Structure formats: structure tokens, C-alpha cells
């Protein structure tokens, strides 16, 4: 693995030898994995503090479910959910906070509250003001690939050449980001596992992860608790997706993933540490 640097919140993070664990904090009543467990602001903050204690370097706060079939929520509702949580987390712990949103209005308020990364499932396509905002505020920006939108993405995903189509999208949005003035060092890419992808598509992306790297930028990957893991192990129980997630954290890091987005922080932090000890 070559040198991989990422500019986050004015600092340069070297991801060449050590990856980062990004903890998922869904402040929604209908997240696919927690079923609204952290919808209450106090419980969301407590969970964020716990993630940091367990070794997460980033907490990714989201106020709109992007699970397959999810209905969109208003910017006002999203703001009401995430801004108090980000403000309180920033006051309690020294950790990098990411805002998981495709609305520039929400991203702007989240950055004002203390977030320093924008994690946009539309890769900057969903809101024309998003890329200019990231540039103006010097925010790190994660460009994710998604075919369709959350309501329709899993209906019948189809690709002629999956890897080429994902990397072409990365190159296209990378060029747009630079045109808007985003620092190239601040960009990262996420292939969007499960976002308009079948089980076979997800496995192909994992197997060919190295081919997805564009411009030596970091790769963010999220497979945690996703439905395709349940299919692979023949179980519909959410608890049975933990071991496969941990296994993939190790495999993904060895294949070149730099930031791994997970729900169960401690187990995945341990897997990452052991894997990196072996790789080095």
C-alpha cells in the first residue's frame, strides 16, 4: 500500500499504515440496524461518547435513514435531530465528527456545530450547493457511489461493468469537486456497498477494492450489519451479522480500505489493530 493522506479539519491524517474506524450514529426512528435505539438526543450523545471510548476516530452522525425503501425527511427535521447531538458531542469529547447528509443546509449547520467531514451518499449530486459549501468551509468530503436513490436503489441494480462504472463516477465527481474549489487532499471515496448493489455486486467490489482507488485518495467502506451478510450466513438475525462484519473489516483493510464505517466499534477496532500488526 502506498502513501495515503487525508486532510480533515485542517490536519493531515496519514492513513498509510493505520486505518480509521468510523462509528455509525443514526439519530433516526427507523434505522435498519438500531431500530431507533439512539433517536433520543441524550442516548445518541451517550452512544457517541461510548464509541470514542471504544476506539472510534470518527463518529458519523446521520438524521435521515438511507436504508433500502427509506422515505426522505425534511431538512428541518434532519437539523432538529443532528445539530444538538453534534454540539453536545463536540463539547464532551475530542473526536472527529462527520455529518451523513445529502442536504447542504444540514451540512452547513452541522459544520457550524463542530463537524469537519461531509459524508454524502449522493456523492455531491443531490444538492448543487453541497460541493461549493464543502470548498468554502474546508470540509473533508466523502464521495459515495449509489445507483438510484434509497427508495429505488435495490429494486433491480444493473451494471455492464461494475468496477469501471464506479471508478468513472469517482473520476467525474472528483473533477466536479475540484472545479468547485475543494482541496484535493480533503476528498475520499466510498463505493457504496448495498447502495444499488446486489450481493454479487458487493462481493465483486470487495474482491476488486484495489482497482477502485482514484487519485491516491482514501477509500471509505461500510459493510457493517448489511443485509447481504445475512444472506451469506443464512440468517435474518441482526446479531448474526457481527462476525461477518468483523471478518470483512480485517479483509478490507488488507485489501487497502482506509476508513471502515461500522456500528459495533470495539470488535472492529480490535480486528483492525490485529490486522495492521500482521500487515506491518
C-alpha positions as CSV (number, residue, x, y, z in Angstrom):
1,X,0.0,0.0,0.0
2,X,1.4,3.4,-1.0
3,X,1.1,6.7,1.0
4,X,-2.5,7.8,1.6
5,X,-3.0,11.2,3.3
6,X,-6.4,12.8,4.1
7,X,-6.9,16.4,5.1
8,X,-9.6,16.6,7.9
9,X,-10.4,19.7,9.9
10,X,-7.1,21.4,8.9
11,X,-5.0,18.4,9.9
12,X,-3.3,15.9,7.6
13,X,-4.0,12.3,8.7
14,X,-1.6,9.6,7.4
15,X,-3.7,6.5,6.6
16,X,-0.9,4.6,5.0
17,X,-0.1,2.3,8.0
18,X,-3.1,2.9,10.2
19,X,-6.8,2.9,9.1
20,X,-9.6,4.7,10.9
21,X,-12.8,3.3,12.4
22,X,-15.8,5.5,11.8
23,X,-18.7,4.7,14.2
24,X,-22.2,5.0,12.8
25,X,-24.6,7.1,14.9
26,X,-28.1,7.1,13.4
27,X,-30.3,9.6,15.1
28,X,-33.4,8.3,13.3
29,X,-36.5,6.4,14.4
30,X,-36.2,3.9,11.5
31,X,-32.5,3.0,11.0
32,X,-32.2,-0.6,9.7
33,X,-29.8,-1.7,12.3
34,X,-30.7,0.0,15.6
35,X,-34.5,0.4,15.1
36,X,-34.4,3.9,16.5
37,X,-32.4,3.0,19.6
38,X,-30.5,6.3,19.6
39,X,-33.3,8.5,18.3
40,X,-33.4,10.3,21.7
41,X,-30.7,13.0,21.7
42,X,-29.3,12.0,25.1
43,X,-28.9,8.4,24.2
44,X,-27.4,9.4,20.9
45,X,-24.8,11.5,22.7
46,X,-24.1,8.8,25.2
47,X,-23.5,6.3,22.3
48,X,-21.2,8.7,20.6
49,X,-19.1,9.1,23.8
50,X,-19.0,5.3,24.1
51,X,-17.8,4.9,20.5
52,X,-14.9,7.3,21.2
53,X,-14.0,5.3,24.3
54,X,-14.1,2.1,22.3
55,X,-11.5,3.5,19.9
56,X,-13.5,5.1,17.0
57,X,-11.6,8.0,15.5
58,X,-14.7,9.4,13.7
59,X,-18.3,9.5,14.7
60,X,-20.7,9.7,11.7
61,X,-23.9,11.4,12.7
62,X,-27.0,10.9,10.4
63,X,-30.5,12.1,10.8
64,X,-32.1,10.6,7.7
65,X,-32.3,6.8,7.1
66,X,-30.8,5.7,3.8
67,X,-31.8,2.1,4.1
68,X,-33.5,0.5,1.0
69,X,-37.0,1.8,0.6
70,X,-36.5,4.7,3.1
71,X,-38.6,7.9,2.6
72,X,-36.8,11.2,2.7
73,X,-37.2,13.6,5.7
74,X,-37.3,17.4,5.6
75,X,-34.2,19.5,6.2
76,X,-35.9,21.0,9.3
77,X,-36.4,17.6,10.8
78,X,-32.9,16.4,10.0
79,X,-31.5,19.6,11.6
80,X,-33.6,19.1,14.7
81,X,-32.2,15.6,15.0
82,X,-28.5,16.1,14.4
83,X,-27.4,19.6,15.4
84,X,-27.9,19.2,19.2
85,X,-26.2,15.8,19.1
86,X,-23.1,17.2,17.3
87,X,-22.9,20.3,19.6
88,X,-23.0,18.1,22.7
89,X,-20.6,15.5,21.4
90,X,-18.1,18.3,20.5
91,X,-18.4,19.7,24.0
92,X,-17.9,16.4,25.7
93,X,-15.2,14.6,23.6
94,X,-12.3,15.5,21.3
95,X,-13.2,13.4,18.3
96,X,-13.7,14.0,14.5
97,X,-17.4,14.3,13.7
98,X,-18.8,13.5,10.3
99,X,-22.3,14.5,9.1
100,X,-24.1,11.9,7.0
101,X,-26.4,14.1,4.8
102,X,-27.1,14.9,1.2
103,X,-28.6,18.3,2.1
104,X,-26.3,21.4,2.0
105,X,-28.5,23.2,4.6
106,X,-28.0,20.3,7.1
107,X,-24.2,20.0,6.3
108,X,-23.8,23.8,6.8
109,X,-25.4,23.7,10.2
110,X,-23.5,20.5,11.2
111,X,-20.2,22.1,10.2
112,X,-21.1,25.1,12.3
113,X,-21.9,22.8,15.3
114,X,-18.5,21.1,15.1
115,X,-18.5,18.5,12.3
116,X,-15.5,18.5,9.9
117,X,-16.4,15.8,7.4
118,X,-19.4,15.7,5.0
119,X,-20.4,12.1,4.1
120,X,-22.8,12.4,1.2
121,X,-24.5,9.3,-0.1
122,X,-25.2,11.1,-3.4
123,X,-21.5,12.0,-3.9
124,X,-22.4,15.6,-4.3
125,X,-25.1,15.1,-6.9
126,X,-28.1,15.5,-4.6
127,X,-27.7,19.2,-3.9
128,X,-25.9,21.6,-6.2
129,X,-24.8,23.8,-3.2
130,X,-23.1,20.9,-1.4
131,X,-19.7,20.9,-3.2
132,X,-19.3,24.7,-3.1
133,X,-20.2,24.6,0.6
134,X,-17.5,21.9,1.3
135,X,-15.0,24.0,-0.5
136,X,-15.9,27.3,1.3
137,X,-15.8,25.6,4.7
138,X,-12.7,23.5,4.0
139,X,-14.6,20.4,5.0
140,X,-13.4,16.9,4.2
141,X,-15.7,15.3,1.7
142,X,-16.6,11.7,1.1
143,X,-18.0,11.0,-2.4
144,X,-20.1,7.8,-2.3
145,X,-21.4,5.9,-5.3
146,X,-25.1,5.0,-5.3
147,X,-27.2,3.7,-8.3
148,X,-30.7,5.3,-8.0
149,X,-31.9,6.6,-4.6
150,X,-32.7,4.9,-1.3
151,X,-36.3,4.4,-2.3
152,X,-35.5,2.6,-5.5
153,X,-31.8,1.5,-5.4
154,X,-32.4,-2.1,-4.5
155,X,-35.2,-2.8,-7.0
156,X,-33.1,-4.1,-9.8
157,X,-29.5,-2.9,-9.7
158,X,-27.7,-3.4,-13.0
159,X,-24.2,-2.7,-14.4
160,X,-22.4,-3.5,-17.6
161,X,-19.0,-3.2,-15.9
162,X,-19.4,-2.5,-12.2
163,X,-15.8,-1.5,-11.3
164,X,-15.5,0.8,-14.4
165,X,-18.8,2.4,-13.7
166,X,-18.0,3.1,-10.1
167,X,-14.5,4.4,-10.8
168,X,-15.8,6.6,-13.7
169,X,-18.3,8.1,-11.3
170,X,-15.5,8.8,-8.8
171,X,-13.4,10.5,-11.5
172,X,-16.4,12.6,-12.6
173,X,-17.3,13.8,-9.1
174,X,-13.6,14.3,-8.3
175,X,-13.4,16.7,-11.3
176,X,-16.5,18.5,-10.2
177,X,-15.2,18.8,-6.6
178,X,-12.0,20.3,-7.8
179,X,-13.9,22.7,-10.1
180,X,-15.9,23.9,-7.0
181,X,-12.6,24.5,-5.2
182,X,-12.5,21.5,-2.8
183,X,-8.9,20.8,-1.7
184,X,-8.0,17.5,-3.4
185,X,-6.4,16.3,-0.2
186,X,-9.8,16.6,1.5
187,X,-11.6,14.1,-0.8
188,X,-12.2,10.4,0.0
189,X,-14.3,7.8,-1.9
190,X,-16.8,5.2,-0.9
191,X,-18.0,2.5,-3.3
192,X,-21.4,2.4,-1.6
193,X,-21.8,-1.3,-0.6
194,X,-25.5,-2.1,-0.7
195,X,-26.5,1.2,-2.4
196,X,-27.9,0.0,-5.7
197,X,-25.8,-3.2,-5.5
198,X,-26.8,-6.9,-5.4
199,X,-25.0,-9.4,-3.2
200,X,-22.8,-10.3,-6.2
201,X,-22.0,-6.7,-6.8
202,X,-20.9,-6.2,-3.2
203,X,-18.7,-9.2,-3.3
204,X,-17.1,-8.1,-6.6
205,X,-16.4,-4.6,-5.2
206,X,-14.7,-6.1,-2.1
207,X,-12.7,-8.5,-4.3
208,X,-11.5,-5.7,-6.6
209,X,-11.2,-3.0,-4.0
210,X,-7.7,-2.0,-5.1
211,X,-9.0,-1.2,-8.6
212,X,-11.4,1.4,-7.1
213,X,-8.7,3.7,-5.8
214,X,-8.7,7.1,-7.6
215,X,-6.0,9.8,-7.4
216,X,-4.5,8.0,-4.4
217,X,-7.4,9.2,-2.3
218,X,-8.6,7.2,0.8
219,X,-11.2,4.6,0.5
220,X,-14.1,4.5,2.9
221,X,-16.0,1.3,3.1
222,X,-19.2,0.4,5.0
223,X,-20.4,-3.2,5.1
224,X,-21.5,-3.3,8.8
225,X,-24.7,-5.2,9.5
226,X,-25.8,-5.0,5.9
227,X,-28.4,-7.4,4.5
228,X,-26.0,-9.2,2.1
229,X,-24.1,-10.5,5.2
230,X,-27.3,-12.1,6.5
231,X,-27.8,-13.7,3.1
232,X,-24.3,-15.1,3.1
233,X,-24.6,-16.7,6.5
234,X,-28.3,-17.8,6.0
235,X,-29.7,-15.8,8.9
236,X,-32.2,-12.9,9.3
237,X,-31.0,-12.1,12.8
238,X,-29.1,-8.8,13.1
239,X,-26.8,-10.2,15.7
240,X,-25.6,-12.8,13.2
241,X,-24.1,-10.1,11.1
242,X,-21.5,-9.0,13.6
243,X,-18.9,-11.8,13.0
244,X,-19.1,-11.4,9.2
245,X,-18.6,-7.6,9.6
246,X,-15.5,-8.1,11.8
247,X,-14.1,-10.6,9.3
248,X,-14.6,-8.1,6.5
249,X,-13.0,-5.2,8.5
250,X,-9.8,-7.3,8.5
251,X,-10.1,-8.3,4.8
252,X,-11.0,-4.8,3.6
253,X,-8.0,-3.3,5.5
254,X,-5.7,-5.9,4.0
255,X,-7.2,-5.0,0.5
256,X,-6.5,-1.3,1.0
257,X,-9.6,0.2,2.7
258,X,-8.5,3.2,4.9
259,X,-11.7,4.2,6.8
260,X,-14.1,1.5,7.8
261,X,-17.6,2.5,8.8
262,X,-19.2,0.3,11.5
263,X,-21.9,0.0,14.1
264,X,-20.0,-2.2,16.6
265,X,-16.9,-0.2,17.3
266,X,-14.9,-2.2,19.9
267,X,-14.9,-5.5,17.9
268,X,-13.9,-3.8,14.7
269,X,-11.2,-1.7,16.3
270,X,-9.7,-4.9,17.7
271,X,-9.9,-6.6,14.3
272,X,-8.2,-3.5,12.6
273,X,-5.4,-3.4,15.2
274,X,-4.6,-7.1,14.8
275,X,-4.7,-6.9,11.0
276,X,-2.4,-4.0,10.9
277,X,0.0,-5.7,13.2
278,X,0.2,-8.6,10.8
279,X,0.5,-6.3,7.7
280,X,3.4,-4.4,9.2
